[in-house]
Amino acid sequence: MGGANQFELAFYLIVIAFFLLLVFVPTLYLIFRSCPDSAFVCLPPLYMTKEMQDALFNSFSIAFLVVVVDVVFGIPIAWILARYKLKGKKYLNFLIDMPLIVPTAALGFSVALFWGGDGVGLLSKGYWMIFAVHAAFTYPYIVRTLTAAIEEIDITYEIAARTLGAPPLTAFRTVTLPLFKSGLFIGAMLAFARSLSETGATMMAVGAGEFFAATAPLQTLLYKNSGEMTSAVSLSLILIATSTILLAVARNLAYRLRIPIGKVNAPFEASLGKLSLYKNAVAIVFFLVFVLLPSFFFLKHISPSFHHLDEIVQSISISFLIALLATAVDLIFGVGMAILIGRNKYGLGELFDFLIDAVMVMPTVALGLSLGMFWGAFQMNEFIVLLMVHLGLAYPYIVKPVSASIRGMDKELEQAARTLGANQLQVFRTITLPLIMPSITAGAIMAFMRSLSETGATLAVSKTFKTIPVLIVEFVKSNQFPEAAFASGVLLLISFFAALLLRRK
């Protein structure tokens, strides 16, 4: 027994060391790098200008509105994917993942074209165009996380409620919703943080050179490009501190507050349940009109561009290699961290959950700059530095959904297996792993796509290696729209078949 405990302790020490040394500590380098040489620990000067206030307001308000809209229209789709037995449901699964595959810079360019003058012409560049872009690329994070959370709920609870006479809506409201509350919050937090830190898509939505005070990450990028590093660090620290505090408060409230059930009016809720067909139809229309079609409107501009084919293939190869390696390494160590958080091992769960939140909400420009300077100080190969940056970016997208799944899992199942003589490894392999596999798959997809589509952090560190999002940004900046669309189309085609193979596995 003592040997088993020592093995468990050693395992979690390795998991913690990986997170602290390779993910968390490098993100702090930007702070220490700004200190005077004589100071060991300090904080750079913090100040707030009118432009910073406007940028912070835009960032937080857009992220909040995006989460509300995505949750309202995402729950019905997640329910269809998790509970309905429909022909062609696997194709809907693929369509949900497709906006994740499109690099965010290309997606921002595509959505801006769709809602702007080249498309329906309803929006001009500005606040609501940014909102439309962010709603499109965050929607899959909500749906994918909610689907995994619902799939892990034992359907016998719902069947029991229905057997006792509860209408479908009542069973959902009183039984299912409280059970996937944690998954709902994690999905909302992932979408919130993703919107809060996005750079590439926002830049494409408002136009290069026209994004002053658009959002905090773009304001940070503007300061960085103009050499105002003190302002860039100051705004980044304010954004990180504010968002981390808000997320910490929201997380604590989400885990402590119960969803009010209230009185059950079976006839009334049964009548509302008959509207489920219309509810699902509205949700599908929202997905098609506000997410899918705008995300792929760039296909209108596609024309063969074989002159840049070698460059496109090389960039796609680099992007896929980095995303694959980052996801594989993060899976190995991220699942262990998720177990530590979900089971609150050694009382450290809340602490590391908080630290991971801090990494996740850090603007990608600042994160890439900090990680790049940290690993660059060791004179490491640029490809390795780029890989380390993507490790830090993708890590939270595996840990958060898996930890939520473990937190909501019935511990009695594992306890029963131990009572029957199973050791910890056997319990994990035969009980825990199959139950959390949907969340692991969802986390792996989100982490892979997060790395594949990253623009801001890559621009902050890359000098010789061009990933496909960086190449697309260059095409758009030089008004080579057909080339940008062609590169996005090639990436989309390859990614579609990769996602198809992953789903079959």
Backbone torsions as a table, in degrees:
resi	resn	phi	psi	omega
1	MET	NA	-39.8	179.2
2	GLY	-64.2	-38.6	177.6
3	GLY	-62.4	-40.1	178.9
4	ALA	-63.7	-41.2	178.9
5	ASN	-65.5	-38.6	178.4
6	GLN	-66.3	-39.3	177.4
7	PHE	-63.2	-42.7	179.2
8	GLU	-63.4	-43.5	179.6
9	LEU	-62.5	-43.7	179.3
10	ALA	-62.8	-39.5	179.7
11	PHE	-61.6	-47.5	-177.7
12	TYR	-71.7	-29.1	174.9
13	LEU	-64.8	-39.6	177.1
14	ILE	-65.1	-43.3	179.5
15	VAL	-61.5	-44.7	179.9
16	ILE	-66.2	-42.0	180.0
17	ALA	-62.2	-40.6	178.0
18	PHE	-59.5	-48.3	-178.2
19	PHE	-64.0	-47.7	-175.8
20	LEU	-67.2	-46.2	-172.6
21	LEU	-81.2	-33.2	-174.1
22	LEU	-105.5	-16.5	-176.8
23	VAL	-118.5	-56.4	-169.5
24	PHE	-79.8	-54.1	-175.4
25	VAL	-58.1	-43.5	178.7
26	PRO	-59.9	-26.3	179.2
27	THR	-69.6	-19.1	-179.6
28	LEU	-88.1	-6.8	-173.8
29	TYR	-62.2	-33.0	-179.8
30	LEU	-60.2	-35.2	179.1
31	ILE	-68.7	-50.7	-176.6
32	PHE	-69.5	-30.4	179.5
33	ARG	-65.9	-24.5	-178.9
34	SER	-87.1	-2.5	-178.3
35	CYS	-81.9	154.8	172.3
36	PRO	-62.1	154.4	-177.6
37	ASP	-60.3	-27.4	-176.7
38	SER	-82.2	-10.9	-175.9
39	ALA	-99.3	132.9	177.9
40	PHE	-84.3	-45.2	177.1
41	VAL	-132.5	129.3	179.4
42	CYS	-157.5	174.2	172.2
43	LEU	-121.0	136.2	176.3
44	PRO	-63.6	162.0	178.2
45	PRO	-59.3	132.8	179.1
46	LEU	-110.2	131.4	176.6
47	TYR	-153.1	163.6	-175.2
48	MET	-131.7	121.0	175.6
49	THR	-102.0	171.4	178.7
50	LYS	-61.7	-39.7	179.0
51	GLU	-63.5	-39.0	177.8
52	MET	-64.5	-43.0	178.9
53	GLN	-60.3	-45.1	179.4
54	ASP	-63.2	-42.1	-179.1
55	ALA	-65.2	-42.2	178.9
56	LEU	-65.2	-42.4	177.9
57	PHE	-60.7	-45.9	179.3
58	ASN	-60.4	-44.6	-177.7
59	SER	-61.7	-50.0	-175.8
60	PHE	-72.0	-39.6	-178.9
61	SER	-68.1	-41.2	178.0
62	ILE	-64.7	-44.0	179.9
63	ALA	-61.5	-41.0	180.0
64	PHE	-65.6	-47.6	-179.9
65	LEU	-62.9	-38.7	179.3
66	VAL	-61.8	-44.3	-179.7
67	VAL	-63.0	-44.5	-179.6
68	VAL	-59.5	-49.0	-178.2
69	VAL	-65.4	-44.1	-178.8
70	ASP	-64.2	-38.3	179.3
71	VAL	-67.8	-45.3	-178.4
72	VAL	-58.9	-45.0	-176.9
73	PHE	-93.6	-8.7	-179.3
74	GLY	-89.2	-31.9	-178.7
75	ILE	-59.6	-47.2	179.2
76	PRO	-59.9	-39.6	179.2
77	ILE	-67.1	-42.3	178.0
78	ALA	-61.6	-38.4	179.0
79	TRP	-65.9	-40.7	177.5
80	ILE	-61.3	-45.5	-178.1
81	LEU	-66.9	-34.1	-175.2
82	ALA	-88.3	-31.4	-169.7
83	ARG	-118.1	-26.6	-176.0
84	TYR	-83.4	143.5	174.0
85	LYS	-107.4	91.4	-175.5
86	LEU	-122.8	144.5	172.8
87	LYS	-68.2	136.4	179.7
88	GLY	84.5	5.8	-179.3
89	LYS	-63.2	-31.2	-179.8
90	LYS	-64.9	-29.6	178.0
91	TYR	-71.6	-35.3	174.2
92	LEU	-63.1	-38.3	175.4
93	ASN	-57.3	-46.1	179.4
94	PHE	-63.0	-42.0	-178.6
95	LEU	-64.1	-36.2	177.4
96	ILE	-62.6	-38.9	-178.3
97	ASP	-76.2	-22.0	-172.8
98	MET	-58.3	-43.8	177.5
99	PRO	-61.3	-24.5	176.1
100	LEU	-69.4	-30.3	-175.9
101	ILE	-74.3	-35.8	-179.5
102	VAL	-67.3	124.1	176.5
103	PRO	-53.3	139.9	-173.3
104	THR	-60.6	-31.3	176.9
105	ALA	-64.0	-43.9	177.9
106	ALA	-67.9	-37.2	179.8
107	LEU	-65.7	-42.4	177.0
108	GLY	-61.7	-41.9	176.3
109	PHE	-61.1	-43.1	-177.7
110	SER	-67.9	-46.2	-179.2
111	VAL	-64.6	-39.3	178.2
112	ALA	-63.7	-38.2	176.2
113	LEU	-64.5	-41.8	-176.1
114	PHE	-64.2	-49.5	-176.2
115	TRP	-84.9	-13.8	-178.4
116	GLY	-90.8	-155.7	-173.0
117	GLY	-65.5	-29.6	-179.4
118	ASP	-79.4	-8.6	-178.9
119	GLY	-120.1	-122.4	-177.0
120	VAL	-78.2	-18.3	174.3
121	GLY	71.5	27.2	-177.6
122	LEU	-89.8	-23.1	-175.2
123	LEU	-126.6	144.9	170.9
124	SER	-104.1	166.5	-178.1
125	LYS	-64.5	129.9	-177.9
126	GLY	158.3	-153.5	-172.8
127	TYR	-57.0	-51.3	-174.1
128	TRP	-75.1	-24.3	173.2
129	MET	-68.7	-40.8	176.2
130	ILE	-62.1	-42.4	177.8
131	PHE	-58.7	-44.9	-179.5
132	ALA	-62.3	-40.3	178.6
133	VAL	-64.9	-47.0	-177.4
134	HIS	-67.3	-36.6	177.6
135	ALA	-62.7	-35.4	-178.4
136	ALA	-69.8	-45.4	-174.3
137	PHE	-86.4	-15.2	176.8
138	THR	-89.7	-21.7	-177.0
139	TYR	-53.1	-46.1	-180.0
140	PRO	-61.8	-29.5	179.3
141	TYR	-65.2	-40.5	177.5
142	ILE	-65.0	-51.9	-175.3
143	VAL	-64.5	-44.0	-176.9
144	ARG	-65.0	-42.6	179.9
145	THR	-68.1	-43.2	179.5
146	LEU	-65.3	-40.2	178.8
147	THR	-60.2	-46.0	178.7
148	ALA	-62.5	-40.6	-179.7
149	ALA	-65.1	-41.9	-179.3
150	ILE	-69.0	-38.9	-179.6
151	GLU	-62.3	-27.8	-177.3
152	GLU	-85.4	-4.3	177.9
153	ILE	-84.9	130.0	179.3
154	ASP	-63.5	118.3	-175.9
155	ILE	-68.6	-14.3	179.9
156	THR	-64.4	-26.7	176.5
157	TYR	-63.8	-43.5	178.8
158	GLU	-67.4	-40.5	179.5
159	ILE	-62.2	-40.3	178.9
160	ALA	-62.8	-43.0	179.0
161	ALA	-64.1	-41.1	179.0
162	ARG	-67.0	-36.9	178.8
163	THR	-63.6	-33.2	179.5
164	LEU	-82.0	5.4	173.7
165	GLY	101.6	4.9	-179.4
166	ALA	-75.6	131.3	173.6
167	PRO	-63.6	161.1	-179.2
168	PRO	-53.8	-41.8	-179.5
169	LEU	-65.0	-40.5	179.2
170	THR	-64.8	-43.4	178.6
171	ALA	-61.6	-40.3	179.1
172	PHE	-66.5	-45.9	-174.2
173	ARG	-69.9	-38.1	-173.1
174	THR	-97.3	-21.3	-175.8
175	VAL	-114.7	-58.1	-171.0
176	THR	-74.3	-46.7	-176.0
177	LEU	-57.2	-46.7	177.2
178	PRO	-61.7	-28.3	-177.3
179	LEU	-75.9	-29.6	178.0
180	PHE	-107.7	22.6	177.1
181	LYS	-57.8	-42.2	-179.3
182	SER	-64.0	-43.6	177.9
183	GLY	-64.0	-36.8	177.4
184	LEU	-62.0	-44.2	-180.0
185	PHE	-66.3	-41.9	179.9
186	ILE	-62.3	-43.4	178.1
187	GLY	-61.6	-43.0	178.6
188	ALA	-63.6	-39.2	-179.2
189	MET	-68.9	-39.9	176.9
190	LEU	-60.4	-45.1	-180.0
191	ALA	-65.7	-41.7	179.4
192	PHE	-60.7	-48.9	-178.8
193	ALA	-66.3	-37.1	179.7
194	ARG	-63.9	-43.1	177.8
195	SER	-66.7	-40.6	-175.1
196	LEU	-63.6	-31.8	-172.7
197	SER	-105.2	-0.4	-174.1
198	GLU	-67.9	139.4	-179.4
199	THR	-120.4	-57.6	-172.2
200	GLY	-59.0	-49.2	-177.7
201	ALA	-64.2	-40.0	179.9
202	THR	-65.3	-39.6	178.7
203	MET	-60.5	-42.8	179.5
204	MET	-69.0	-29.6	-176.4
205	ALA	-75.1	-29.4	-176.0
206	VAL	-109.5	-8.5	176.5
207	GLY	95.3	133.5	179.6
208	ALA	-61.7	133.3	179.7
209	GLY	82.9	-1.1	-177.3
210	GLU	-120.6	19.8	-172.0
211	PHE	-106.6	24.0	179.3
212	PHE	-60.9	122.0	179.5
213	ALA	65.1	17.9	178.6
214	ALA	-66.1	-56.9	174.9
215	THR	-142.3	165.9	-178.1
216	ALA	-62.6	-44.3	177.9
217	PRO	-60.2	-39.6	179.5
218	LEU	-70.5	-35.0	175.7
219	GLN	-64.5	-39.3	176.3
220	THR	-61.8	-43.7	178.7
221	LEU	-62.7	-39.0	178.3
222	LEU	-62.4	-45.0	177.3
223	TYR	-61.4	-43.6	-178.7
224	LYS	-61.9	-46.7	-177.3
225	ASN	-66.6	-27.2	179.6
226	SER	-92.5	4.8	176.7
227	GLY	82.4	8.0	179.9
228	GLU	-89.9	70.6	-174.4
229	MET	-66.9	-33.3	178.7
230	THR	-62.7	-42.8	177.6
231	SER	-66.6	-39.8	179.7
232	ALA	-62.7	-45.5	179.6
233	VAL	-66.8	-41.3	-179.7
234	SER	-60.5	-48.2	-179.9
235	LEU	-65.2	-39.2	178.7
236	SER	-62.4	-43.6	-179.4
237	LEU	-65.2	-41.1	178.5
238	ILE	-63.4	-43.5	179.0
239	LEU	-63.8	-44.9	-179.5
240	ILE	-63.2	-47.8	-177.9
241	ALA	-63.2	-46.3	-178.2
242	THR	-63.9	-48.0	-177.5
243	SER	-67.7	-37.6	179.2
244	THR	-65.8	-42.2	178.0
245	ILE	-63.1	-45.7	179.5
246	LEU	-61.4	-43.2	-179.5
247	LEU	-68.2	-37.6	178.3
248	ALA	-63.9	-43.6	177.9
249	VAL	-63.9	-45.4	-179.7
250	ALA	-63.1	-39.2	179.8
251	ARG	-64.8	-44.6	179.5
252	ASN	-63.5	-40.7	177.8
253	LEU	-65.3	-40.7	-177.8
254	ALA	-64.2	-37.5	-178.0
255	TYR	-80.4	-19.4	-176.6
256	ARG	-101.5	-31.1	-177.8
257	LEU	-81.1	140.6	176.1
258	ARG	-96.7	146.0	176.6
259	ILE	-73.2	121.2	-178.4
260	PRO	-66.1	127.9	-179.1
261	ILE	-90.0	-41.8	179.5
262	GLY	67.9	-167.3	-180.0
263	LYS	-78.0	151.0	178.5
264	VAL	-102.5	117.4	175.3
265	ASN	-108.8	87.3	-171.6
266	ALA	-57.2	-47.6	-179.3
267	PRO	-60.9	-43.2	-179.0
268	PHE	-65.5	-44.5	-178.6
269	GLU	-70.5	-29.2	175.0
270	ALA	-65.8	-38.5	178.5
271	SER	-68.0	-37.4	176.4
272	LEU	-67.3	-34.3	179.7
273	GLY	-61.4	-25.8	178.9
274	LYS	-68.8	-15.2	179.3
275	LEU	-87.4	5.2	-176.0
276	SER	-59.9	-33.6	178.7
277	LEU	-61.9	-43.2	179.1
278	TYR	-68.1	-38.7	178.5
279	LYS	-60.9	-46.1	179.4
280	ASN	-64.8	-38.2	179.6
281	ALA	-64.2	-43.1	178.8
282	VAL	-63.0	-41.8	179.9
283	ALA	-63.8	-40.9	179.4
284	ILE	-67.3	-40.8	177.6
285	VAL	-62.1	-42.6	177.2
286	PHE	-58.5	-46.7	-179.3
287	PHE	-60.3	-44.0	-177.7
288	LEU	-68.5	-45.5	-171.5
289	VAL	-83.2	-37.9	-173.2
290	PHE	-101.5	-13.3	-178.6
291	VAL	-119.5	-61.4	-170.6
292	LEU	-69.6	-55.1	-176.9
293	LEU	-61.1	-47.3	177.9
294	PRO	-62.2	-33.2	-177.3
295	SER	-66.2	-27.0	-175.1
296	PHE	-116.9	17.0	178.5
297	PHE	-66.6	-20.7	179.1
298	PHE	-62.4	-20.7	-179.7
299	LEU	-60.1	-22.5	178.0
300	LYS	-60.1	-29.7	-175.5
301	HIS	-94.9	2.0	-175.9
302	ILE	-68.9	133.5	168.5
303	SER	-148.3	146.3	-177.9
304	PRO	-54.7	132.5	-179.0
305	SER	-134.0	68.6	-175.1
306	PHE	-71.7	-13.7	177.3
307	HIS	-62.8	-32.3	-179.2
308	HIS	-104.9	12.5	-172.6
309	LEU	-61.6	-44.0	-179.7
310	ASP	-60.7	-41.8	179.4
311	GLU	-66.1	-39.9	179.2
312	ILE	-65.6	-46.5	-179.6
313	VAL	-62.1	-41.9	179.1
314	GLN	-63.7	-42.8	180.0
315	SER	-66.2	-41.2	178.2
316	ILE	-64.1	-40.3	179.3
317	SER	-62.2	-44.0	178.3
318	ILE	-63.0	-44.1	-178.2
319	SER	-61.9	-46.7	-178.6
320	PHE	-67.3	-39.2	179.8
321	LEU	-63.7	-46.2	179.7
322	ILE	-64.4	-45.3	-179.1
323	ALA	-63.8	-40.7	-179.8
324	LEU	-66.0	-46.6	-179.9
325	LEU	-65.2	-44.0	-179.7
326	ALA	-62.4	-43.6	-179.6
327	THR	-66.3	-42.1	-179.0
328	ALA	-62.7	-46.4	-179.9
329	VAL	-66.7	-42.7	179.7
330	ASP	-65.1	-33.0	176.2
331	LEU	-63.5	-44.2	-177.4
332	ILE	-59.7	-46.4	-176.2
333	PHE	-95.5	-23.7	-177.7
334	GLY	-72.2	-37.5	178.5
335	VAL	-64.1	-38.9	176.6
336	GLY	-62.3	-42.0	176.9
337	MET	-65.5	-37.0	178.5
338	ALA	-62.9	-39.2	177.2
339	ILE	-65.8	-42.8	178.8
340	LEU	-59.0	-42.4	-179.6
341	ILE	-73.4	-47.1	-176.4
342	GLY	-63.6	-35.6	179.7
343	ARG	-98.7	0.0	179.5
344	ASN	51.5	50.8	-179.0
345	LYS	-63.2	132.9	178.0
346	TYR	56.7	20.7	179.7
347	GLY	69.8	19.0	-175.5
348	LEU	-101.5	-0.7	-174.4
349	GLY	-58.8	-50.4	-177.4
350	GLU	-63.2	-39.1	-179.3
351	LEU	-61.9	-50.6	-176.7
352	PHE	-73.5	-28.8	173.7
353	ASP	-61.9	-41.1	178.7
354	PHE	-65.7	-43.7	-179.0
355	LEU	-65.0	-37.5	178.3
356	ILE	-67.4	-38.1	174.7
357	ASP	-58.2	-41.5	-178.8
358	ALA	-62.5	-39.6	177.6
359	VAL	-67.6	-41.1	-173.7
360	MET	-67.5	-33.9	-176.5
361	VAL	-91.1	-0.8	179.4
362	MET	-70.0	130.6	178.5
363	PRO	-54.0	135.9	-173.5
364	THR	-64.3	-30.5	176.9
365	VAL	-63.7	-48.1	179.1
366	ALA	-66.7	-39.9	179.4
367	LEU	-63.4	-46.6	179.1
368	GLY	-63.5	-40.8	179.1
369	LEU	-62.7	-45.0	-178.9
370	SER	-66.3	-49.0	-180.0
371	LEU	-64.2	-39.8	179.9
372	GLY	-63.6	-43.7	178.8
373	MET	-66.3	-38.3	-178.7
374	PHE	-63.5	-54.5	-177.1
375	TRP	-74.0	-27.9	176.7
376	GLY	-66.9	-27.1	178.5
377	ALA	-64.2	-21.0	178.7
378	PHE	-90.1	8.0	179.9
379	GLN	56.1	40.8	-179.2
380	MET	-83.6	156.9	176.0
381	ASN	-57.4	141.8	-175.2
382	GLU	-61.3	-35.3	178.3
383	PHE	-63.2	-41.2	178.6
384	ILE	-65.5	-40.9	177.4
385	VAL	-60.9	-44.4	178.9
386	LEU	-62.0	-40.8	177.9
387	LEU	-64.2	-42.1	-179.9
388	MET	-64.4	-36.9	177.0
389	VAL	-62.6	-44.2	-178.8
390	HIS	-71.5	-29.4	172.4
391	LEU	-58.2	-46.9	-179.9
392	GLY	-66.9	-35.1	-179.7
393	LEU	-69.7	-42.6	-172.3
394	ALA	-83.8	-22.9	-172.9
395	TYR	-52.4	-49.6	-177.5
396	PRO	-63.1	-26.2	-176.0
397	TYR	-74.8	-13.7	170.9
398	ILE	-92.8	-44.3	-174.5
399	VAL	-65.8	-43.6	-172.3
400	LYS	-63.6	-53.1	-179.2
401	PRO	-67.4	-35.3	-179.1
402	VAL	-70.4	-39.9	178.3
403	SER	-65.0	-37.0	176.8
404	ALA	-64.4	-39.2	178.5
405	SER	-64.8	-43.5	-179.6
406	ILE	-67.6	-38.7	179.6
407	ARG	-62.0	-35.8	-178.3
408	GLY	-89.4	0.3	-177.0
409	MET	-81.2	146.6	-179.9
410	ASP	-72.3	115.7	-178.9
411	LYS	-68.8	-21.7	-177.4
412	GLU	-64.4	-27.3	178.3
413	LEU	-64.4	-44.6	178.3
414	GLU	-68.2	-39.6	180.0
415	GLN	-63.4	-38.9	178.9
416	ALA	-63.4	-40.0	179.0
417	ALA	-65.4	-39.9	178.0
418	ARG	-66.0	-37.4	178.3
419	THR	-60.6	-32.0	-179.9
420	LEU	-84.3	4.9	173.6
421	GLY	101.3	4.2	-179.7
422	ALA	-74.9	138.8	175.7
423	ASN	-82.4	177.6	-173.8
424	GLN	-62.5	-40.2	-180.0
425	LEU	-65.5	-41.4	178.5
426	GLN	-65.4	-40.0	178.3
427	VAL	-61.9	-44.2	-179.6
428	PHE	-65.2	-43.6	-175.0
429	ARG	-70.7	-36.9	-173.7
430	THR	-99.0	-23.6	-176.4
431	ILE	-113.3	-60.1	-171.6
432	THR	-68.3	-50.4	-174.8
433	LEU	-58.3	-47.4	178.4
434	PRO	-61.1	-33.1	-178.0
435	LEU	-73.4	-33.1	-177.5
436	ILE	-97.8	0.9	-177.4
437	MET	-58.2	-39.9	176.5
438	PRO	-57.9	-39.6	178.8
439	SER	-71.0	-35.8	176.9
440	ILE	-63.5	-43.8	178.5
441	THR	-62.8	-45.7	179.2
442	ALA	-61.9	-43.4	179.2
443	GLY	-64.4	-40.3	179.2
444	ALA	-63.9	-41.7	178.6
445	ILE	-63.2	-46.9	-178.8
446	MET	-64.5	-40.4	179.5
447	ALA	-66.4	-43.6	179.6
448	PHE	-61.6	-47.7	-179.3
449	MET	-68.6	-32.7	178.0
450	ARG	-63.2	-44.1	178.3
451	SER	-68.0	-42.4	-176.3
452	LEU	-62.6	-33.0	-173.7
453	SER	-100.5	1.2	-175.2
454	GLU	-66.7	135.5	-178.9
455	THR	-120.1	-55.1	-171.7
456	GLY	-59.1	-50.4	-178.0
457	ALA	-65.7	-37.6	179.4
458	THR	-65.0	-41.9	177.4
459	LEU	-61.7	-30.5	-177.1
460	ALA	-73.5	-22.4	-173.9
461	VAL	-120.7	-24.9	-171.3
462	SER	-84.2	132.0	176.6
463	LYS	-117.2	-40.1	-177.6
464	THR	-111.3	-31.0	-179.2
465	PHE	-89.2	130.6	177.5
466	LYS	-112.7	114.7	170.7
467	THR	-79.7	166.8	-175.5
468	ILE	-64.1	-36.7	176.0
469	PRO	-62.3	-39.0	178.9
470	VAL	-64.4	-41.6	178.6
471	LEU	-63.2	-40.7	179.1
472	ILE	-64.2	-40.8	177.3
473	VAL	-59.8	-42.3	178.9
474	GLU	-63.0	-41.3	177.8
475	PHE	-61.5	-45.1	-178.0
476	VAL	-66.0	-42.4	-179.4
477	LYS	-61.9	-32.1	179.7
478	SER	-93.1	13.5	178.0
479	ASN	61.6	26.1	175.2
480	GLN	-91.7	66.2	-175.4
481	PHE	-62.1	-43.1	177.6
482	PRO	-60.5	-39.2	178.8
483	GLU	-66.1	-41.5	177.7
484	ALA	-62.9	-42.4	179.4
485	ALA	-66.6	-39.4	179.6
486	PHE	-64.7	-44.1	178.4
487	ALA	-62.2	-41.9	178.2
488	SER	-65.1	-38.2	179.6
489	GLY	-66.2	-42.1	177.6
490	VAL	-62.6	-44.6	177.9
491	LEU	-62.0	-41.9	179.7
492	LEU	-61.2	-43.7	-178.6
493	LEU	-63.5	-46.5	179.6
494	ILE	-64.6	-43.8	-178.2
495	SER	-65.8	-34.5	179.2
496	PHE	-61.4	-46.4	-179.5
497	PHE	-70.3	-32.1	175.5
498	ALA	-64.9	-43.0	177.7
499	ALA	-65.8	-36.5	178.4
500	LEU	-62.8	-44.5	178.2
501	LEU	-64.8	-39.7	179.2
502	LEU	-63.0	-41.8	179.7
503	ARG	-65.0	-36.4	179.6
504	ARG	-69.9	-29.0	176.2
505	LYS	-66.3	NA	NA
